[in-house]
Amino acid sequence: MDCKISEPVVGPRSEDVLPDSISTAVKVVIVGGFGVGKTTLVGSVSEIRPLTTEETMTQAGVGVDDLAGVERKTQTTVAMDFGRISLSEELVLYLFGTPGQQRFWFLWNGLFEGALGAVVLIDTRRLDDSFDVLGRLEERGLPFVVAVNAFPDAPFYPMSELRAAMDLPDDVPMVDCDARERSSSRDALLTLVRHLYALTTTASESR
């Protein structure tokens, strides 16, 4: 029987193929409240075309999702975002962005499996949204860093005040971040990698 192929078979794009020099792959999660910029960060820093699961917000979310401070938001992540960035010739990070609405938090457990650490994005206009997020990470014992995303209309607070408001331990790094900028997002990820390395070194020395 003859078989006709209507579309050509397309292989992976060159930029999607990992170099042979990569020896270490690390899974990290990008977490935070609703509308803090998780999808934006993954999209800005990923070296491959990011996978997103954004859907148009509908009336189904009215009265369920708190839109205070993000009234103009029209798209929302309903499962996850996925991207990849090579930090060196040997190290690659796989990025998994979580959905922000609490009604989708049941998906977090699966996304956290195998992750070595997390970047917590916060919005100073909606700081209260970060408390439950931080609590869940602390319960899991997952190391994290906090990145303060820069929104044009967000109030500015010194890092010391934000740390006190969130009751963060002194050893948890905090950085400023503009999720729209690749270099800024990359710096936040590098801060997490350095933090994970420092924790590993400390644990080894204490043995």
Rosetta silent file (secondary structure, phi, psi, omega in degrees, C-alpha in Angstrom):
SEQUENCE: MDCKISEPVVGPRSEDVLPDSISTAVKVVIVGGFGVGKTTLVGSVSEIRPLTTEETMTQAGVGVDDLAGVERKTQTTVAMDFGRISLSEELVLYLFGTPGQQRFWFLWNGLFEGALGAVVLIDTRRLDDSFDVLGRLEERGLPFVVAVNAFPDAPFYPMSELRAAMDLPDDVPMVDCDARERSSSRDALLTLVRHLYALTTTASESR
SCORE:     score description
SCORE:     0.000 S_00000001
   1 L     0.000  131.322  178.230    0.000    0.000    0.000 S_00000001
   2 L   -73.583  144.757  178.662    1.331    3.398   -0.938 S_00000001
   3 L  -124.698  122.908 -179.592    1.740    5.895    1.839 S_00000001
   4 L  -105.173  131.872  177.388    1.701    9.592    1.122 S_00000001
   5 L  -100.864  117.668 -174.892    3.178   12.064    3.547 S_00000001
   6 L   -78.626  -26.037 -179.213    1.378   15.373    3.336 S_00000001
   7 L  -128.586  142.642  178.877    3.906   17.339    5.390 S_00000001
   8 L   -68.278  149.092  176.424    7.697   17.068    5.505 S_00000001
   9 L   -79.046  124.166 -176.847    9.292   15.718    8.664 S_00000001
  10 L  -107.609  126.946  179.293   11.053   18.583   10.412 S_00000001
  11 L   -83.243  178.674 -179.593   13.938   17.889   12.787 S_00000001
  12 L   -64.970  146.286  176.056   14.918   19.929   15.816 S_00000001
  13 L   -69.541  151.019 -175.833   16.129   23.471   15.238 S_00000001
  14 H   -58.438  -36.651 -178.069   19.874   23.971   15.684 S_00000001
  15 H   -73.983  -12.845  179.043   19.366   26.273   18.675 S_00000001
  16 H   -87.211  -13.638 -176.393   17.279   23.594   20.422 S_00000001
  17 L   -87.279  128.725  179.121   20.073   21.003   20.380 S_00000001
  18 L   -71.867  140.153  175.415   22.290   20.899   23.456 S_00000001
  19 L   -63.801  152.904  179.109   26.039   21.175   22.858 S_00000001
  20 L   -64.854  -20.527 -176.039   28.056   18.010   23.481 S_00000001
  21 L   -75.550  -15.634 -178.426   30.017   19.861   26.167 S_00000001
  22 L   -66.005  123.809 -179.595   27.017   20.054   28.543 S_00000001
  23 L  -117.675  -17.029 -177.064   27.659   17.717   31.483 S_00000001
  24 E  -132.730  128.692  176.832   25.264   19.007   34.155 S_00000001
  25 E  -120.421  131.791 -176.964   21.544   19.783   33.894 S_00000001
  26 E  -124.652  131.943  176.262   19.671   21.408   36.763 S_00000001
  27 E   -94.286  127.703  175.064   15.920   21.810   37.127 S_00000001
  28 E  -129.772  154.483  178.810   14.725   25.031   38.784 S_00000001
  29 E  -114.059  145.680  176.184   11.237   26.424   39.270 S_00000001
  30 E  -108.743  113.985 -173.398   10.084   30.005   38.885 S_00000001
  31 E  -123.830  166.544  178.996    7.338   30.674   41.427 S_00000001
  32 E   158.073  174.391  179.890    5.307   33.576   42.702 S_00000001
  33 L   -71.510 -176.227 -177.470    1.836   34.976   43.030 S_00000001
  34 L   -67.482  126.112  172.991   -0.590   35.790   40.250 S_00000001
  35 L    76.262   22.230 -177.673    0.771   38.215   37.650 S_00000001
  36 L   -87.561   -8.777  176.390    4.280   38.679   39.074 S_00000001
  37 L   110.673   20.512 -177.924    6.052   38.003   35.755 S_00000001
  38 H   -63.444  -47.961  178.989    6.952   34.314   35.769 S_00000001
  39 H   -62.714  -39.194  179.094    6.028   33.747   32.122 S_00000001
  40 H   -62.638  -43.105 -179.496    7.825   36.945   31.154 S_00000001
  41 H   -63.759  -48.493 -179.362   11.025   35.840   32.902 S_00000001
  42 H   -60.158  -42.221 -179.084   11.062   32.397   31.303 S_00000001
  43 H   -67.416  -35.890 -176.099   10.377   33.918   27.894 S_00000001
  44 H   -74.357  -30.084 -172.107   13.027   36.615   28.193 S_00000001
  45 H  -103.057  -16.990 -174.282   15.853   34.338   29.271 S_00000001
  46 L   -69.350  135.113  177.970   15.160   31.063   27.438 S_00000001
  47 L   -85.862  -10.045  173.341   17.541   30.202   24.601 S_00000001
  48 L  -112.745  164.173  176.504   14.897   27.979   23.042 S_00000001
  49 L   -64.051  116.845 -173.584   11.387   28.902   22.067 S_00000001
  50 L   -68.833  147.214  172.117    9.611   28.651   25.440 S_00000001
  51 E   -89.500  125.155  177.704    6.658   26.383   25.983 S_00000001
  52 L  -125.427  154.155  177.103    3.775   28.289   27.545 S_00000001
  53 L  -123.947   45.816 -179.377    0.292   27.243   28.595 S_00000001
  54 E   -79.561  139.398  175.965   -1.288   30.678   28.663 S_00000001
  55 E  -128.009  154.599  177.308   -5.010   30.981   28.133 S_00000001
  56 E   -68.371  132.572  178.748   -7.250   33.996   27.769 S_00000001
  57 L   -70.764  136.754 -176.481   -8.816   34.986   31.057 S_00000001
  58 L  -124.685 -177.085  178.863  -12.591   34.601   31.044 S_00000001
  59 H   -64.068  -15.335 -179.526  -15.564   35.265   33.283 S_00000001
  60 H   -63.754  -25.308 -178.576  -14.851   31.931   34.982 S_00000001
  61 H   -89.717   -6.479 -179.456  -12.137   33.631   36.998 S_00000001
  62 L   -64.946  128.723 -178.839  -14.311   36.493   38.197 S_00000001
  63 L    82.441   -6.821  179.732  -14.649   36.343   41.964 S_00000001
  64 L  -109.942  -51.134  179.138  -12.005   33.601   42.089 S_00000001
  65 L   -91.277  132.097  178.762   -8.771   35.264   40.924 S_00000001
  66 L   -82.954  110.849 -176.593   -7.721   38.435   42.726 S_00000001
  67 L   -97.706    7.210 -179.487   -6.934   40.988   40.000 S_00000001
  68 L   -59.346  121.697 -179.317   -6.097   43.869   42.323 S_00000001
  69 L    91.955  -15.899  178.956   -3.013   45.540   40.895 S_00000001
  70 L  -132.147   43.194 -175.046   -3.070   43.519   37.652 S_00000001
  71 L   -62.332  -25.031 -177.431   -6.391   44.600   36.210 S_00000001
  72 L   -85.725   -2.552 -177.949   -4.960   44.808   32.677 S_00000001
  73 L   -69.548  128.811 -178.127   -3.823   41.190   32.641 S_00000001
  74 L  -117.505  -15.090  179.318   -5.622   39.241   29.892 S_00000001
  75 E  -121.005  150.312  178.848   -3.619   35.984   29.742 S_00000001
  76 E  -145.861  145.790  178.047   -2.813   33.531   32.507 S_00000001
  77 E   -78.320  129.445 -177.773   -0.730   30.356   32.875 S_00000001
  78 L  -111.139   -7.000  178.006   -2.894   27.310   33.558 S_00000001
  79 L  -138.552  -68.549  179.160   -0.260   24.561   33.732 S_00000001
  80 L  -168.116  166.178  166.666    3.364   25.643   33.389 S_00000001
  81 E  -114.959  149.857 -179.924    5.964   27.525   31.392 S_00000001
  82 E  -138.973  134.232  176.032    9.113   25.786   30.216 S_00000001
  83 E  -150.550  179.610 -178.328   12.437   27.140   28.971 S_00000001
  84 E  -146.674  140.386  175.834   16.147   26.419   28.929 S_00000001
  85 E  -141.682  132.818  175.489   19.297   28.448   29.430 S_00000001
  86 E   -92.279  119.226 -179.318   22.942   27.386   29.241 S_00000001
  87 L   -88.064  -18.775  176.258   24.944   29.219   31.909 S_00000001
  88 L  -158.474 -176.214  178.779   28.274   27.823   30.729 S_00000001
  89 L   -70.329  -15.452 -177.835   29.654   25.233   28.328 S_00000001
  90 L  -110.981  -23.239 -170.001   28.994   22.562   30.980 S_00000001
  91 E  -116.418  129.498  176.204   25.869   23.740   32.871 S_00000001
  92 E  -126.167  140.831  175.541   22.302   24.062   31.621 S_00000001
  93 E  -108.045  134.093  170.784   19.214   25.073   33.581 S_00000001
  94 E  -101.371  124.145 -172.420   15.742   23.782   32.771 S_00000001
  95 E  -105.395  129.007  177.676   13.184   26.356   33.863 S_00000001
  96 E  -123.002  111.745  177.634    9.661   25.489   34.971 S_00000001
  97 E   -90.497  132.476 -176.304    7.317   28.387   35.651 S_00000001
  98 L   -92.347  155.704  172.047    4.362   27.626   37.911 S_00000001
  99 L   -69.473  147.528 -174.990    0.808   28.978   37.615 S_00000001
 100 L   -90.745  -31.037 -177.585    0.116   31.804   40.042 S_00000001
 101 L   -67.945  139.299 -177.428   -3.548   31.403   40.912 S_00000001
 102 H   -62.501  -26.402 -179.968   -4.133   29.341   44.024 S_00000001
 103 H   -68.352  -13.152  176.884   -6.771   27.247   42.235 S_00000001
 104 H  -107.685    7.087 -176.624   -3.930   25.800   40.112 S_00000001
 105 H   -68.221  -15.147  177.471   -1.477   25.241   42.965 S_00000001
 106 H   -63.626  -18.476  178.153   -2.269   21.521   43.008 S_00000001
 107 H   -78.670  -15.585 -174.576    0.038   21.350   39.959 S_00000001
 108 H   -62.093  -38.873 -176.408    3.004   22.614   41.945 S_00000001
 109 H   -55.561  -44.762  179.219    3.843   19.264   43.544 S_00000001
 110 H   -67.065  -38.656 -179.450    4.553   17.696   40.168 S_00000001
 111 H   -69.555  -28.641 -179.536    6.539   20.683   38.942 S_00000001
 112 H   -77.537  -18.963 -177.253    8.666   20.666   42.098 S_00000001
 113 L   -59.839  124.275  177.608    9.708   17.024   41.685 S_00000001
 114 L    83.731   -4.119 -179.931   13.431   16.881   40.956 S_00000001
 115 L   -75.990  141.621  178.490   13.941   20.631   41.287 S_00000001
 116 L   -94.478  -18.416 -178.816   17.083   21.765   43.110 S_00000001
 117 E  -172.349  177.239 -176.120   15.917   25.295   43.827 S_00000001
 118 E  -141.928  149.065  167.485   13.513   28.108   43.062 S_00000001
 119 E  -105.656  121.576  178.360   13.424   31.765   42.115 S_00000001
 120 E   -98.425  113.197  176.010   10.561   33.532   43.895 S_00000001
 121 E   -86.770  135.771  176.572    9.353   36.560   41.961 S_00000001
 122 E  -128.071  154.482  177.217    7.582   39.206   44.019 S_00000001
 123 L  -120.510  119.194 -175.386    5.628   42.351   43.185 S_00000001
 124 H   -66.179  -14.537  175.368    5.808   45.050   45.853 S_00000001
 125 H   -75.941  -21.328 -176.103    2.266   46.116   44.949 S_00000001
 126 H  -135.280   51.635 -174.091    1.003   42.691   46.036 S_00000001
 127 L   -61.535  -33.547 -178.859    3.542   41.608   48.634 S_00000001
 128 L   -58.400  -28.220 -178.606    0.976   39.621   50.627 S_00000001
 129 H   -64.462  -20.428 -176.199    0.706   37.183   47.700 S_00000001
 130 H   -82.495  -17.517 -172.997    4.255   36.012   48.363 S_00000001
 131 H   -63.515  -47.352  179.507    3.660   34.812   51.932 S_00000001
 132 H   -66.060  -36.180  178.819    1.899   31.557   51.029 S_00000001
 133 H   -62.036  -49.136  179.554    4.424   30.913   48.252 S_00000001
 134 H   -62.069  -38.697  178.930    7.367   31.258   50.628 S_00000001
 135 H   -61.381  -40.950 -179.532    5.597   29.084   53.178 S_00000001
 136 H   -67.105  -38.353  178.315    5.154   26.253   50.699 S_00000001
 137 H   -66.348  -41.917  179.615    8.821   26.355   49.713 S_00000001
 138 H   -64.839  -38.022  177.625    9.936   26.331   53.332 S_00000001
 139 H   -62.466  -37.177 -179.908    7.648   23.364   54.064 S_00000001
 140 H   -80.737  -13.667 -176.662    9.247   21.426   51.201 S_00000001
 141 L    71.228   25.675 -178.642   12.746   22.436   52.259 S_00000001
 142 L   -89.453  121.509  178.902   13.459   23.690   48.733 S_00000001
 143 L   -61.136  147.009 -179.242   16.240   26.318   48.606 S_00000001
 144 E  -153.042  161.977  169.451   15.236   29.597   46.987 S_00000001
 145 E  -123.559  158.531 -179.370   16.207   33.170   46.259 S_00000001
 146 E  -110.705  128.500  177.855   13.852   36.149   46.069 S_00000001
 147 E  -116.290  121.150 -179.563   13.800   38.421   43.015 S_00000001
 148 E   -87.329  105.887 -176.524   11.951   41.751   43.295 S_00000001
 149 E   -73.639  137.824 -175.574   10.436   42.297   39.862 S_00000001
 150 L   -89.195  107.985  172.301   10.513   45.900   38.631 S_00000001
 151 L  -105.732  138.824 -174.561    7.076   47.219   37.700 S_00000001
 152 L   -56.173  -35.708 -176.139    6.908   50.891   36.602 S_00000001
 153 L  -101.881   12.229 -178.093    4.146   51.809   39.059 S_00000001
 154 L   -83.017  141.001  177.079    5.331   49.631   41.958 S_00000001
 155 L   -68.783  148.091  178.986    6.402   51.326   45.196 S_00000001
 156 L   -97.117  134.298  174.314   10.078   51.093   46.112 S_00000001
 157 L  -131.387  142.417  174.299   11.173   49.658   49.449 S_00000001
 158 L   -59.133  149.804 -179.669   14.703   49.022   50.701 S_00000001
 159 H   -57.114  -36.160 -178.878   15.700   45.358   50.657 S_00000001
 160 H   -62.677  -38.543  178.827   15.996   45.389   54.439 S_00000001
 161 H   -69.781  -40.806  178.409   12.332   46.420   54.794 S_00000001
 162 H   -65.115  -41.787  178.848   11.161   43.796   52.309 S_00000001
 163 H   -60.607  -42.285  179.959   13.206   41.107   54.062 S_00000001
 164 H   -67.558  -39.769 -178.683   11.670   42.072   57.401 S_00000001
 165 H   -64.743  -34.225 -179.726    8.138   42.151   55.952 S_00000001
 166 H   -94.047   -1.210  179.540    8.541   38.643   54.541 S_00000001
 167 L    55.415   46.188 -179.225   10.438   37.407   57.616 S_00000001
 168 L   -84.824  136.539  173.857   13.239   36.099   55.401 S_00000001
 169 L   -62.271  153.884 -178.053   16.361   34.618   57.015 S_00000001
 170 L   -63.389  -24.631 -176.393   19.560   36.565   56.378 S_00000001
 171 L   -86.332    0.689  175.714   21.038   33.708   54.362 S_00000001
 172 L   -90.733  115.076 -177.913   18.291   33.841   51.695 S_00000001
 173 L   -65.500  145.003  173.471   19.584   36.046   48.840 S_00000001
 174 E  -127.681  137.107 -179.830   17.433   38.906   47.525 S_00000001
 175 E  -138.658  154.053  168.936   18.026   40.683   44.218 S_00000001
 176 E   -78.818  149.389 -177.585   16.376   43.315   42.062 S_00000001
 177 E  -152.087  141.157  168.832   15.110   41.963   38.753 S_00000001
 178 L  -115.620  103.281 -173.199   13.453   43.159   35.573 S_00000001
 179 L   -62.264  -15.806  179.387   11.809   40.034   34.168 S_00000001
 180 L   -78.834  -19.697 -174.832   11.586   41.685   30.738 S_00000001
 181 L  -100.818  126.902 -178.605   15.366   41.909   30.434 S_00000001
 182 H   -59.112  -45.446 -176.575   17.366   38.810   29.575 S_00000001
 183 H   -64.330  -39.961 -179.936   20.487   39.953   31.429 S_00000001
 184 H   -68.020  -42.190  178.002   18.543   40.803   34.579 S_00000001
 185 H   -64.910  -39.512  178.569   16.656   37.499   34.551 S_00000001
 186 H   -63.749  -39.164  178.899   19.916   35.634   33.955 S_00000001
 187 H   -62.900  -37.604  177.835   21.483   37.385   36.947 S_00000001
 188 H   -63.727  -40.540  178.583   18.607   36.204   39.154 S_00000001
 189 H   -67.902  -38.896  177.372   19.192   32.624   37.998 S_00000001
 190 H   -64.108  -36.023  176.472   22.933   32.945   38.594 S_00000001
 191 H   -60.952  -40.976  177.595   22.172   34.144   42.133 S_00000001
 192 H   -64.549  -44.687 -179.197   20.205   30.941   42.701 S_00000001
 193 H   -60.765  -43.746  178.592   23.013   28.775   41.293 S_00000001
 194 H   -63.421  -38.813  178.841   25.578   30.471   43.557 S_00000001
 195 H   -63.870  -43.698  178.720   23.246   30.005   46.531 S_00000001
 196 H   -63.322  -39.743  178.618   22.837   26.303   45.773 S_00000001
 197 H   -64.189  -42.935  179.998   26.609   25.940   45.425 S_00000001
 198 H   -63.643  -39.757  178.601   27.182   27.695   48.756 S_00000001
 199 H   -64.715  -40.898  179.484   24.663   25.423   50.480 S_00000001
 200 H   -65.286  -41.758  179.549   26.319   22.346   49.011 S_00000001
 201 H   -64.244  -43.227  179.484   29.765   23.538   50.075 S_00000001
 202 H   -62.865  -42.423  179.739   28.589   24.287   53.609 S_00000001
 203 H   -63.729  -38.648 -179.738   26.931   20.873   53.903 S_00000001
 204 H   -67.808  -38.654 -178.535   30.119   19.128   52.717 S_00000001
 205 H   -71.258  -24.813 -177.901   32.315   21.027   55.176 S_00000001
 206 L   -83.501   -7.984 -179.097   30.038   20.178   58.105 S_00000001
 207 L   -76.548    0.000    0.000   30.350   16.435   57.556 S_00000001
